[in-house]
Amino acid sequence: MKRLLMLCAMGLGLAGAVQAAGFETRAATPAPALKALDLKGATRTLADYRGKVVVLNFWASWCPPCLREMPSMERLRVKMARRPLAVVALDSAETREEVDAFLSRMTLGFPILLDPDGSNTKRWKVFALPTTFLLDAEGRVRHVLTGPTEWDEGEALVLIESLLAEVSTR
């Protein structure tokens, strides 16, 4: 599976700029189950983020487009610190050591979850990295992006703001 994801990611990387072609909008479907360990060894599920808009990013340390978008995800987290938004990155099919080696080069304040066997990646039907799901505060998939983007500007920020506006109108 890692080889397939790597080939897909390389194709995305060769396709051009950091900005992705666009988001796929979905009809508020319940998100697949997610159960993964965080870096402290605690089990995390989507229920941990209920009531927040979630940016759920599937990535790997060997994926250049994934690494390029990480700083913008951190800027988004900082920018939205007082708002009901959770940025969560799920590392796909790598060992804890590979993730730690990457994180020693980049400081990120959002949760990193581990999917060493790729089971979450398969359940969410992720076929290329990075792939990011925007979930509403009720845990429903609303938008999906395959490929990298700048998360703190442009179309990504507009979609996130629209989901956050829904939270404040409840």
Salt bridges, closest charged atoms under 4 A:
GLU24 OE2 - ARG26 NE 2.81
ASP38 OD2 - ARG44 NE 3.09
ASP48 OD2 - ARG44 NH1 3.92
GLU74 OE2 - ARG77 NH2 2.57
GLU98 OE2 - LYS2 NZ 3.41
ASP100 OD1 - ARG96 NE 2.94
ASP136 OD2 - ARG140 NE 2.76
ASP136 OD2 - ARG142 NH1 3.11
GLU138 OE1 - ARG140 NH2 3.75
GLU138 OE2 - ARG170 NH2 3.91
GLU150 OE1 - ARG75 NH2 2.74
ASP152 OD2 - ARG75 NE 2.69
GLU161 OE1 - ARG83 NH2 2.86
GLU166 OE2 - ARG142 NH2 2.76
